[in-house]
Amino acid sequence: MLLTYSECKEKYGNDYQIKKQLREKKLFFLEKGIYSDKSYEPELSIITMKYPKAVVTLNTAFYFYNLTDTIPDKYYLMTEKKAAKIRDNRVLQIYENGVEAYLGVIETEYNGRDFRIFNRERMLVELLRNKNKLPFDYYKEILLNYRKIIHELDIPEIQDYIYALPKSRMTMEILQLEVL
């Protein structure tokens, strides 16, 4: 189980007890401010714990939802435009406007911790909005996987997201031509 420094302090009482747990290998230091009762934790768990207000998006979300088998080289996180820059080489930060930023955000559990991610409907809209920024084969792979699960998705919700976000006309045309 992942713990922050303050959670460790709350659980063990003080720095001396934390260091004692570390020496006895009952607690492991993973990176600054992040500890675990296991020697290994998935990097996605660590990243989402370090940046709890960020939302997992694009390549990372596509991989999480099994829409692609391509492991992303970076963790794609969306934050509001006014958010501080994430200074982590493993993270690619995407900025979005305030109201639009949280359309379709859900909390899901991974490795015992909740984190924020866009739902599959919003991710389809993001795929279509970013069509020209993605490699063609990658885009087609994800699009084909979306076509397989289209009956599971909420189409009116997808349309609501499209009209609420920029590039709505273009995105709606792509949805009608390539997905539905």
C-alpha positions as CSV (number, residue, x, y, z in Angstrom):
1,M,0.0,0.0,0.0
2,L,1.3,3.4,-1.0
3,L,1.7,6.1,1.7
4,T,2.6,9.7,1.7
5,Y,5.1,11.1,4.2
6,S,2.3,12.6,6.3
7,E,0.4,9.3,6.2
8,C,3.5,7.5,7.4
9,K,3.9,10.0,10.2
10,E,0.3,9.5,11.2
11,K,0.6,5.7,11.1
12,Y,4.0,5.4,12.8
13,G,4.1,8.5,15.0
14,N,7.4,10.2,14.2
15,D,10.5,10.2,12.0
16,Y,12.4,7.8,14.2
17,Q,9.7,5.1,13.9
18,I,9.5,5.7,10.1
19,K,13.3,5.2,9.9
20,K,13.0,2.1,12.0
21,Q,10.4,0.6,9.7
22,L,12.6,1.4,6.8
23,R,15.6,-0.4,8.4
24,E,13.5,-3.4,9.2
25,K,12.3,-3.5,5.6
26,K,8.6,-3.2,6.7
27,L,8.5,0.1,4.9
28,F,10.2,1.1,1.6
29,F,11.2,4.5,0.3
30,L,10.1,4.7,-3.4
31,E,10.7,8.4,-4.1
32,K,10.5,11.8,-2.4
33,G,7.5,11.8,-0.2
34,I,6.3,8.3,-1.3
35,Y,6.6,5.1,0.8
36,S,5.1,1.6,0.5
37,D,4.8,-1.5,2.5
38,K,6.1,-3.4,-0.7
39,S,9.4,-3.0,-2.3
40,Y,7.8,-2.4,-5.7
41,E,4.7,-0.4,-6.7
42,P,3.5,0.3,-10.3
43,E,4.7,3.6,-11.6
44,L,1.1,4.6,-12.5
45,S,0.2,4.3,-8.8
46,I,3.1,6.5,-7.8
47,I,2.4,9.2,-10.5
48,T,-1.3,9.4,-9.7
49,M,-0.5,9.6,-6.0
50,K,2.0,12.5,-6.5
51,Y,-0.5,14.4,-8.7
52,P,-3.9,13.7,-7.2
53,K,-5.7,16.6,-8.9
54,A,-4.4,15.7,-12.4
55,V,-6.6,13.5,-14.7
56,V,-5.1,10.6,-16.6
57,T,-5.8,11.1,-20.3
58,L,-4.7,10.3,-23.9
59,N,-2.2,7.5,-24.4
60,T,-2.1,6.5,-20.7
61,A,-5.9,6.3,-20.6
62,F,-6.1,4.4,-23.9
63,Y,-3.7,1.8,-22.5
64,F,-5.5,1.7,-19.2
65,Y,-8.8,1.0,-20.9
66,N,-7.1,-1.7,-23.1
67,L,-7.8,0.2,-26.3
68,T,-4.2,-0.2,-27.4
69,D,-1.4,-2.6,-26.5
70,T,1.2,0.2,-27.0
71,I,2.7,1.1,-23.7
72,P,3.0,4.9,-23.5
73,D,6.5,6.3,-23.0
74,K,5.1,9.0,-20.8
75,Y,2.2,9.4,-18.4
76,Y,-0.3,11.8,-19.9
77,L,-1.9,14.0,-17.3
78,M,-4.4,16.8,-17.8
79,T,-4.6,19.8,-15.5
80,E,-6.3,23.2,-15.6
81,K,-4.4,25.9,-17.5
82,K,-3.8,27.8,-14.2
83,A,-2.2,24.7,-12.6
84,A,1.5,24.6,-11.7
85,K,3.8,22.9,-14.2
86,I,4.6,19.3,-13.3
87,R,8.3,18.9,-13.3
88,D,8.6,15.2,-13.7
89,N,10.3,13.7,-16.8
90,R,7.9,10.8,-16.8
91,V,4.9,13.1,-17.2
92,L,3.5,14.9,-20.2
93,Q,1.2,17.6,-18.9
94,I,-1.8,18.7,-21.0
95,Y,-3.6,21.9,-20.1
96,E,-7.3,22.4,-20.5
97,N,-9.7,25.3,-19.7
98,G,-11.5,25.2,-16.3
99,V,-15.0,24.1,-17.0
100,E,-14.1,21.8,-19.9
101,A,-11.3,20.2,-18.0
102,Y,-13.5,18.0,-15.8
103,L,-16.2,16.8,-18.2
104,G,-16.2,13.0,-18.0
105,V,-13.8,12.7,-15.1
106,I,-14.4,9.6,-13.0
107,E,-12.6,8.1,-10.1
108,T,-11.4,4.5,-10.5
109,E,-9.3,2.2,-8.4
110,Y,-5.9,0.9,-9.4
111,N,-3.5,-1.0,-7.0
112,G,-5.6,-0.1,-4.0
113,R,-5.8,3.6,-4.6
114,D,-8.3,5.8,-6.3
115,F,-7.2,8.1,-9.1
116,R,-8.9,10.4,-11.7
117,I,-9.3,9.4,-15.3
118,F,-11.6,10.4,-18.1
119,N,-14.4,8.0,-18.9
120,R,-14.3,6.0,-22.2
121,E,-16.8,8.4,-23.8
122,R,-14.6,11.4,-23.1
123,M,-11.6,9.5,-24.3
124,L,-13.3,8.8,-27.6
125,V,-13.9,12.5,-28.0
126,E,-10.2,13.2,-27.1
127,L,-9.1,10.6,-29.7
128,L,-11.2,12.4,-32.4
129,R,-10.0,15.9,-31.3
130,N,-6.4,14.8,-31.4
131,K,-6.6,12.8,-34.6
132,N,-4.0,14.8,-36.4
133,K,-1.5,14.8,-33.5
134,L,-1.4,11.0,-33.2
135,P,0.4,8.5,-35.4
136,F,-2.0,7.2,-38.1
137,D,-1.5,3.5,-37.1
138,Y,-2.0,4.2,-33.4
139,Y,-5.2,6.3,-34.1
140,K,-6.6,3.5,-36.3
141,E,-5.8,0.8,-33.7
142,I,-7.7,2.7,-31.0
143,L,-10.5,3.6,-33.4
144,L,-11.0,0.0,-34.4
145,N,-11.2,-1.0,-30.7
146,Y,-13.7,1.7,-30.0
147,R,-15.9,0.4,-32.9
148,K,-15.9,-3.0,-31.1
149,I,-17.3,-1.5,-27.9
150,I,-19.5,1.3,-29.4
151,H,-22.7,-0.5,-28.2
152,E,-21.4,-0.2,-24.6
153,L,-20.9,3.6,-24.9
154,D,-23.4,6.4,-24.1
155,I,-23.7,8.1,-27.5
156,P,-25.7,11.2,-26.2
157,E,-23.0,11.7,-23.6
158,I,-20.3,11.6,-26.3
159,Q,-22.3,14.2,-28.3
160,D,-22.7,16.4,-25.2
161,Y,-18.9,16.3,-24.7
162,I,-18.3,17.2,-28.3
163,Y,-20.5,20.3,-28.2
164,A,-19.0,21.4,-24.9
165,L,-15.4,21.2,-26.1
166,P,-13.5,23.1,-28.8
167,K,-13.4,21.8,-32.4
168,S,-17.0,20.6,-32.1
169,R,-18.0,20.7,-35.7
170,M,-14.9,18.9,-36.9
171,T,-15.1,16.3,-34.1
172,M,-18.8,15.6,-34.8
173,E,-18.1,15.0,-38.5
174,I,-15.3,12.6,-37.6
175,L,-17.6,10.8,-35.2
176,Q,-20.3,10.3,-37.8
177,L,-17.9,9.3,-40.6
178,E,-15.4,7.1,-38.8
179,V,-17.1,5.7,-35.6
180,L,-20.9,5.4,-36.0
